[in-house]
Amino acid sequence: MSDAELVRLAEEHGVSTSYADWRGVRTAVSVDTLRHVLTALGVDVSDPAAALAAHRERRAARLLPPAVVTRHGRAPRLTLPDGARTWVELAGGERAEAGATLPLGVHRLHVEHGRSHQHAPLLVVPDRLPRPVHRRVWGLMAQLYSVRSRVSWAMGDLRDLTELSTWAARDLGASFVLVNPLHATEPLPPLEASPYLPVSRRYASPLYIRIEDVPEYGRLNSVQRETVQRLARPLRDRGRTADLLDRDAVWQAKRAALEVIHQVRRPAGREQAFRAYLAREGEALESYATWCALAEEYGPDYRRWPEPLRDAGSAAVRAEARLRRQSVDFHRWMQWILDEQLAAAQAGARRAGMDIGIVHDLAVGAQSGGADAWMYRDALVSGVHVGAPPDEFNQQGQDWGQPPWHPVRLAEQGYGPFLEQLRQVARHAGGIRMDHVMGLFRLWWVPEGASPADGAYVRYDHEGMVGALLLAAHEARTLVVGEDLGTVEQRVRDHLAERGVLGTSVLWFEQDEKGVPHRPESWPVGCLATVATHDLPPVASYVTAEHVELRAHLNLLTRPVEEERADAEARVAAWRALLVELGLLDPSVDPVADPAAVVAALHDYLARTPSLLVGAALTDLVGDHRMQNQPGTSTEYPNWRIPLTNGEGEPVFLEDLSTNPEQAAAVRAALGALADLAPQPRPGGELPAPRRPAPPILRPRPGRPGPP
């Protein structure tokens, strides 16, 4: 076998044979990795020369690529032989000429040449998204599960989200609330704690349902209502402490309550609304609910199910669905309830005066054996996981345990599975935060069982991937924020800025190669500017170097703790000096003794940047010390189970934010000048291209949010 032929075969299938690492050093991908990745793509690597010849022969015989993508107002760019005839079958079934101005959407392009008739999906997508707001605005960032009220069931829910956004808009002038992914979890305990490792991105988690807001709850008789409240009481008692969140206990109680409510007869209008929802969701919801019903019997990893049930479209699956009709209907019904409560949360945020409302986070992918992997198996790749190569903060690389899209098979389906997920997330949102947005251009594929460092980048048609994202956002009229931290090619940022997708800038990383912080006026315009992310410590921990001691305790440091602490203190000192120079921080303030003053100064700094969106973490506003997620750990640290607490470790409840004068005053003080951001709308033009250094750029990625 010739390695040179294998390299050519890999490159022609979009598999990069080398890459620039986080230090800018060109690194070759091993031959073993190339073989594994190509095999996962469906390529026979036993004879690379023969495989390459067959690939080129198939490509020469095709008149069209797997999918054709064009921007609205432009004719599709095609290279066709003389005499070829083309036309378009529109999404609604009508016929149009390929050169005509075509409506946005997913259509089908037909080509005839001689006796050959071929067709491919045709995506007509927006050229760019409009400027999302006409003034600079700020908003809250919160992990919804951690934000509890005294009446929620020991975990934040969608009514809490409505109340949080209403308070933030009316009392503080916030324009959005950015929350963690609310994607679906397992139907039975144990539940995966990470919101970034769901079983499905297509549907949401019933954990977030507010039981008492389900209309049928009001139709329960006294015995049924007491049954439900008896389930709630121990959770409410636990929820009034600073104890770690227990998703399994919450879900067991909520599921039992929902099963009671599900039995209540719905009035005619409600039944009609439910049927309309089922009709809109169609086969996708039926398939998801069937997976849930089967997972209750066979476990949440479909790869371990009996062989006939691993194919979502099989007769065996249809037969099982009929046998488990009651369970399937229950899971469909819960998604309807979630849809209603998600809609109410966004409507409540807008009603309270938010320009944007709820910004929903979209995880990179879903579990390898979960519902999406089962439903969309034909568009996903088995035997590999999405991850990241080694970088400064994760020098072994990262494996996120999620299957990647197959670049060709996804395109052949008109990007339909991806579009379904995007449309569902955007349906009741003012914005979408796209985690790891560079994955629309290329993804790091890690062979199962291999070290995350032994992966390879696989390229995607970014016109199709970004086009699908813009199409979903345009249909829902939502803005898009791309999380572009890490080593990102400049062309990626340029393309996203051109298409109206905002970037991400994190204060602790906005410094030059010598560690000198950037001045606020040099920040990019087209971005969401924040102090930190959910993978970084709150300010109260960061400025005291408490996070260094934690990582040392967890054996996560690769050098002596004294060196790590010295670097952390130097970074804080550099930022303190700039804040003092700008007149934002009194020089007498000791960050260790008064972290609240530093929080306010950092928010004053963000207010001076030109960035269109600014996010303030709720944890920083209340003085919380604990990280929501400690990258590099799974069971060693209680990731994603930390309730909202103040600087003394006491629980902070949603009601306290508005009714406790001391807490409310502390929040307002911590906001600094953010609350004064452009209170009155004014006309605005297009977003200028963001300021970015030359490639490759290391915008440090502190870690990924799922277990290793």
Sequence and secondary structure as in RCSB ss.txt:
>XXXX:A:sequence
MSDAELVRLAEEHGVSTSYADWRGVRTAVSVDTLRHVLTALGVDVSDPAAALAAHRERRAARLLPPAVVTRHGRA
PRLTLPDGARTWVELAGGERAEAGATLPLGVHRLHVEHGRSHQHAPLLVVPDRLPRPVHRRVWGLMAQLYSVRSR
VSWAMGDLRDLTELSTWAARDLGASFVLVNPLHATEPLPPLEASPYLPVSRRYASPLYIRIEDVPEYGRLNSVQR
ETVQRLARPLRDRGRTADLLDRDAVWQAKRAALEVIHQVRRPAGREQAFRAYLAREGEALESYATWCALAEEYGP
DYRRWPEPLRDAGSAAVRAEARLRRQSVDFHRWMQWILDEQLAAAQAGARRAGMDIGIVHDLAVGAQSGGADAWM
YRDALVSGVHVGAPPDEFNQQGQDWGQPPWHPVRLAEQGYGPFLEQLRQVARHAGGIRMDHVMGLFRLWWVPEGA
SPADGAYVRYDHEGMVGALLLAAHEARTLVVGEDLGTVEQRVRDHLAERGVLGTSVLWFEQDEKGVPHRPESWPV
GCLATVATHDLPPVASYVTAEHVELRAHLNLLTRPVEEERADAEARVAAWRALLVELGLLDPSVDPVADPAAVVA
ALHDYLARTPSLLVGAALTDLVGDHRMQNQPGTSTEYPNWRIPLTNGEGEPVFLEDLSTNPEQAAAVRAALGALA
DLAPQPRPGGELPAPRRPAPPILRPRPGRPGPP
>XXXX:A:secstr
  HHHHHHHHHHTTB SEEE TTS EEE  HHHHHHHHHHTT   SSHHHHHHHHHHHHHH SS S EEEETTS 
      TT EEEEE TTS EE TTS   SEEEEEEEEETTEEEEEEEEEE S    S SS EEEEEE GGG   S
SSSSS  HHHHHHHHHHHHHHH   EEEE   EE  SSSS    TTS SEEEEE GGG  GGGSGGGGG  HHHH
HHHHHHHHHHHHHHTS     HHHHHHHHHHHHHHHHTS   HHHHHHHHHHHHHHHHHHHHHHHHHHHHHHH S
 GGGS GGGSSTTSHHHHHHHHHTHHHHHHHHHHHHHHHHHHHHHHHHHHHTT SSEEEEEE S   TTSHHHHH
TGGGB SSEEEEE   SS TT EEEEE  B HHHHHHTTTHHHHHHHHHHHTT SEEEETTGGGGTEEEEEETTS
 TTS EEEE  HHHHHHHHHHHHHHHT EEEE   EEE HHHHHHHHHTT BEEEEGGG B TTS B  GGGS S
SEEEES  TTS  HHHHTTTHHHHHHHHTT  SS HHHHHHHHHHHHHHHHHHHHHTTSS TT  TTT HHHHHH
HHHHHHHHS  SEEEEEHHHHHT  S S  TT STTTTTT    B TTS B  HHHHHH HHHHHHHHHHHGGGG
GS  S             SSSEEE     SS  
